[in-house]
């Protein structure tokens, strides 16, 4: 098999061939590092460690040669740089952690290694996960591998780019408000945010703990389901992690949408400014494919409040209030004392805090720490944080009500396809584009994106499916069916 063929293989094909000894781990690694080097200008990786991968590869090959079956045998996996891998840097895209290399594996990484996967490198990201383009990285932006004038999305943009260019066959991202799903969609991939509590957050550097999950990324739904099977499971070191229901998820991969009840919120398509026609067309195509295959698809509207608004009006402000509040608390640990960047020029302790944080954090991170500290401070807490929590409850109630009548919600992932580099000059342009993805984080429900065509520039467009909490298995079935119908 040529390197080119290998780059197009699914993770399951690679694992199968390696388990059957028809392919060597070495050959797979040669192909992925070849692809990574060929497109080094994409800047998908913060660290790419061939020697580290070769050592793992040797161990995996030994296990295979000894007759062991490994579910992800020799599959090259890229890991977002806020997920700890023992001995490799974990910079979180920040100067603050530029020299930090953890001495332990995140629980998800530990499980990947046990399953025979090979960690090929750590991928670029918006600093601490804060952003939607991978432009907010201390290590420079990542470019879209199919059009280098554009961004791959974010904040897990490095993982998406690495996958799209064939430098890995699976990837892990983290999703606090859409950071797995949105870059997956921009790059023509499948990305999932599992139900909150399915995957351990142990070893994931926290941004907003009540919202985020590590999420699997791959080229097809089948790969993503298998990857989730490997990384999901309860873990005593993350008290919020209880594992998945209906596991193994990969057993639910049946192409059958007969009888599925699917809601398409019309408000997503008509009430928001700036929705690109290709995005709307993809959602409509998804709805049509489902109904042609026996699903009951209905266009619905979110309930109006007394002031005639829907929850769409308040979702983004609530998300940013809660996410920034949690971030301000989580990032307080980076003070130049315990670990992380320490400024050399400080004369006393206070100055050391100020200079270390001032020099170590980028602008977006500082903005969020300021905002988060403000909304939590005495006198403002009731007006902002408490109100945002109320909105979060209302959103949960709205979706609970929808799930009484429907199994899945179909909608866009983002208002547009991949934007041009540096085209969104202000954060005020960027935050509203998270509107479709944040619901899954605010409610805990699982959501997945499936590629469904291209826009007028040939850029990939994806659609998003959401399901009620703990319905990850049936969500994967719906996504698998949609993917199959689209490729018929
Ligand atoms: N764009 C969102 C934010 O900046 C989501 C980021 C994420 O999911 N990590 O918060």
Boltz pocket constraint, residues with backbone or C-beta under 6 A from the ligand:
constraints:
  - pocket:
      binder: B
      contacts: [[A, 128], [A, 129], [A, 130], [A, 131], [A, 132], [A, 154], [A, 155], [A, 174], [A, 175], [A, 176], [A, 177], [A, 178], [A, 179], [A, 180], [A, 207], [A, 323], [A, 434]]
      max_distance: 6.0
